[in-house]
Amino acid sequence: MWRREVIQPALESDIEAAVAEQRAFLERDPENPRAHFALGTLSHFRGETDAAVALFLRAIELDPAYAAPHVSLGHIYAVERRYDEAWKHAREAERLGDRSLVEQLERYPSVK
């Protein structure tokens, strides 16, 4: 009961507020890669995978040295069993200083 009637509506309200905040920020600064990444993360959390992918790709386009969107894309692609693409982003994130996705993918020999 608590989850459905109290917790879930509160979470959804918080997410909607965060989405509105990021969209407003992007209206003021449409070239901000971190705002694109944040909105992509929120979109992914809401189950809007295609929107999340587009926002992560835009964040990378705006800042090619930003590792976080590579990690997030790699996670999406791994779940979708698109392992070549997952590894591509894992290696790029590693090159940029974040080995977390490489380490995760290495734990599962079937994704190599």
PADO-422016 format. One record per residue (C-alpha): residue in three letters; x, y, z. Coordinates in nm, 3 decimals. Layout:
# PADO-422016
["ALA", [X, Y, Z]],
...
This chain:
# PADO-422016
["MET", [0.000, 0.000, 0.000]],
["TRP", [0.269, 0.251, 0.098]],
["ARG", [0.459, 0.209, -0.226]],
["ARG", [0.158, 0.249, -0.456]],
["GLU", [-0.030, 0.517, -0.264]],
["VAL", [0.243, 0.723, -0.100]],
["ILE", [0.591, 0.652, -0.228]],
["GLN", [0.526, 0.612, -0.602]],
["PRO", [0.325, 0.938, -0.640]],
["ALA", [0.594, 1.126, -0.447]],
["LEU", [0.868, 0.982, -0.667]],
["GLU", [0.676, 1.063, -0.984]],
["SER", [0.617, 1.417, -0.863]],
["ASP", [0.987, 1.462, -0.787]],
["ILE", [1.084, 1.323, -1.128]],
["GLU", [0.840, 1.551, -1.308]],
["ALA", [0.979, 1.850, -1.119]],
["ALA", [1.334, 1.749, -1.211]],
["VAL", [1.237, 1.704, -1.578]],
["ALA", [1.075, 2.048, -1.583]],
["GLU", [1.383, 2.197, -1.419]],
["GLN", [1.619, 2.044, -1.676]],
["ARG", [1.398, 2.149, -1.967]],
["ALA", [1.390, 2.505, -1.834]],
["PHE", [1.767, 2.498, -1.797]],
["LEU", [1.805, 2.376, -2.157]],
["GLU", [1.582, 2.658, -2.278]],
["ARG", [1.827, 2.903, -2.121]],
["ASP", [2.140, 2.710, -2.220]],
["PRO", [2.067, 2.464, -2.503]],
["GLU", [2.435, 2.381, -2.550]],
["ASN", [2.491, 2.251, -2.195]],
["PRO", [2.598, 1.885, -2.215]],
["ARG", [2.536, 1.820, -1.847]],
["ALA", [2.174, 1.930, -1.875]],
["HIS", [2.128, 1.698, -2.173]],
["PHE", [2.284, 1.417, -1.972]],
["ALA", [2.063, 1.489, -1.669]],
["LEU", [1.748, 1.497, -1.881]],
["GLY", [1.863, 1.177, -2.053]],
["THR", [1.907, 1.009, -1.716]],
["LEU", [1.559, 1.116, -1.609]],
["SER", [1.416, 1.000, -1.941]],
["HIS", [1.582, 0.662, -1.899]],
["PHE", [1.445, 0.635, -1.546]],
["ARG", [1.097, 0.702, -1.686]],
["GLY", [1.140, 0.424, -1.942]],
["GLU", [1.186, 0.660, -2.237]],
["THR", [1.490, 0.483, -2.378]],
["ASP", [1.488, 0.638, -2.725]],
["ALA", [1.472, 0.989, -2.578]],
["ALA", [1.748, 0.902, -2.331]],
["VAL", [1.975, 0.773, -2.608]],
["ALA", [1.920, 1.088, -2.814]],
["LEU", [1.997, 1.310, -2.514]],
["PHE", [2.311, 1.114, -2.424]],
["LEU", [2.433, 1.135, -2.784]],
["ARG", [2.368, 1.510, -2.783]],
["ALA", [2.566, 1.547, -2.459]],
["ILE", [2.859, 1.366, -2.623]],
["GLU", [2.829, 1.581, -2.934]],
["LEU", [2.847, 1.894, -2.717]],
["ASP", [3.134, 1.766, -2.502]],
["PRO", [3.329, 1.475, -2.653]],
["ALA", [3.540, 1.452, -2.335]],
["TYR", [3.236, 1.384, -2.111]],
["ALA", [3.253, 1.019, -2.001]],
["ALA", [2.920, 0.985, -1.817]],
["PRO", [2.694, 0.972, -2.123]],
["HIS", [2.918, 0.704, -2.273]],
["VAL", [2.869, 0.494, -1.960]],
["SER", [2.493, 0.541, -1.970]],
["LEU", [2.473, 0.456, -2.340]],
["GLY", [2.684, 0.148, -2.278]],
["HIS", [2.444, 0.032, -2.008]],
["ILE", [2.147, 0.076, -2.239]],
["TYR", [2.318, -0.107, -2.524]],
["ALA", [2.427, -0.392, -2.297]],
["VAL", [2.070, -0.442, -2.174]],
["GLU", [1.956, -0.441, -2.537]],
["ARG", [2.229, -0.701, -2.612]],
["ARG", [2.398, -0.464, -2.854]],
["TYR", [2.735, -0.560, -2.714]],
["ASP", [2.955, -0.412, -2.986]],
["GLU", [2.803, -0.071, -2.920]],
["ALA", [2.818, -0.121, -2.544]],
["TRP", [3.190, -0.199, -2.567]],
["LYS", [3.252, 0.097, -2.797]],
["HIS", [3.113, 0.333, -2.534]],
["ALA", [3.283, 0.145, -2.251]],
["ARG", [3.621, 0.187, -2.418]],
["GLU", [3.559, 0.554, -2.487]],
["ALA", [3.453, 0.614, -2.126]],
["GLU", [3.767, 0.431, -2.014]],
["ARG", [3.980, 0.649, -2.242]],
["LEU", [3.817, 0.949, -2.076]],
["GLY", [3.898, 0.819, -1.727]],
["ASP", [3.593, 0.612, -1.626]],
["ARG", [3.654, 0.235, -1.619]],
["SER", [3.326, 0.146, -1.446]],
["LEU", [3.148, 0.014, -1.755]],
["VAL", [3.452, -0.181, -1.876]],
["GLU", [3.474, -0.345, -1.534]],
["GLN", [3.105, -0.433, -1.541]],
["LEU", [3.118, -0.577, -1.892]],
["GLU", [3.431, -0.780, -1.813]],
["ARG", [3.237, -0.967, -1.543]],
["TYR", [3.019, -1.126, -1.811]],
["PRO", [3.224, -1.326, -2.062]],
["SER", [2.925, -1.364, -2.296]],
["VAL", [2.925, -0.990, -2.371]],
["LYS", [3.285, -0.975, -2.494]],
